[in-house]
Amino acid sequence: YYHMWWTCSEAKKYWTKIHTWLEKMTKQHIDFKPELFLLGIIPETYSKELKYLMVNVLTAARIVFAKNWKNEKTPTQEEVIRKIMDCAEMSKLTFEIREQEDKEFYMIW
């Protein structure tokens, strides 16, 4: 499974794209390691808000990748963005249920 999810050339391109997106979103260096991208093990050195964003983006990316694992092509950019937006929407609802302020949500997203 490791090859299919990480070392396969198509999988590597996919995760490289996700890595690039995360670095552009956060304006920070993010390690390109399978334990982060595949298992969601995020170092303690990142801020709470950054960890929250990374968990959501990486979870969305893994869900879309798993959904398409039998296809010859990796998921499209549109599929990944759609799933990330779904996660953002659920996050917003969670903030509303917990009666947290909108500014907290917008600081993360």
C-alpha positions in Angstrom: 0.0 0.0 0.0 2.9 2.4 0.7 3.8 2.4 -3.0 0.3 3.0 -4.1 -0.2 5.9 -1.7 3.2 7.5 -1.6 6.1 6.2 -3.8 4.2 5.6 -7.1 5.1 8.4 -9.5 1.5 9.5 -10.0 0.9 9.5 -6.2 4.1 11.5 -5.7 2.9 14.1 -8.2 -0.5 14.3 -6.4 1.1 14.8 -2.9 3.6 17.2 -4.3 0.8 19.4 -5.6 -1.0 19.2 -2.2 2.3 20.1 -0.5 2.8 23.1 -2.7 -0.8 24.3 -2.0 -0.3 24.0 1.7 3.0 26.0 1.6 1.3 28.7 -0.5 -1.7 28.8 1.8 0.3 29.0 5.0 3.4 30.9 3.7 5.5 28.4 5.7 7.8 25.5 5.0 6.0 22.2 5.5 7.9 19.0 5.6 7.1 16.6 2.8 6.9 13.4 4.8 4.5 10.5 4.5 3.7 10.5 8.3 2.3 14.0 7.8 0.5 13.6 4.5 -0.8 10.0 4.9 -1.2 9.7 8.7 -1.9 13.2 9.7 0.9 13.3 12.3 1.6 17.0 12.6 4.6 18.3 14.5 3.9 20.3 17.7 5.9 23.2 16.3 3.0 24.5 14.2 0.4 26.8 15.7 -3.0 25.6 16.6 -4.6 27.4 13.7 -2.1 26.0 11.2 -2.6 22.4 12.5 -6.3 22.8 12.2 -6.0 23.9 8.6 -3.5 21.2 7.7 -5.6 18.5 9.3 -8.6 19.6 7.2 -6.8 20.0 3.9 -4.8 16.8 4.3 -7.9 14.8 5.3 -9.8 16.1 2.3 -6.9 15.2 0.0 -6.7 11.7 1.5 -10.5 11.2 1.1 -10.4 12.2 -2.6 -7.3 10.1 -3.2 -8.8 7.0 -1.6 -12.0 7.5 -3.5 -10.1 7.5 -6.8 -7.4 4.9 -6.0 -8.5 2.4 -8.7 -8.5 5.0 -11.4 -5.4 5.4 -13.6 -5.3 9.1 -13.0 -5.1 10.9 -9.7 -7.9 13.2 -8.6 -8.4 16.5 -10.4 -7.6 19.8 -8.8 -11.4 20.6 -8.9 -12.2 17.4 -7.0 -9.7 18.2 -4.3 -10.8 21.8 -4.0 -14.4 20.8 -3.8 -13.7 18.4 -0.9 -11.6 21.1 0.9 -14.5 23.5 0.6 -16.8 20.8 2.0 -14.5 20.6 5.0 -14.4 24.3 5.4 -18.2 24.4 5.4 -18.4 21.7 8.0 -15.8 23.6 10.0 -17.9 26.7 9.8 -21.0 24.8 11.1 -18.9 23.3 13.9 -17.8 26.8 14.9 -21.4 28.0 14.9 -22.6 25.1 17.0 -19.8 25.8 19.5 -20.7 29.4 19.5 -17.2 30.5 18.5 -16.7 33.8 16.8 -16.5 34.1 13.0 -13.0 35.7 13.3 -11.6 32.4 14.7 -13.0 30.6 11.6 -11.6 33.2 9.2 -8.2 33.2 10.9 -7.9 29.5 10.0 -9.6 29.5 6.6 
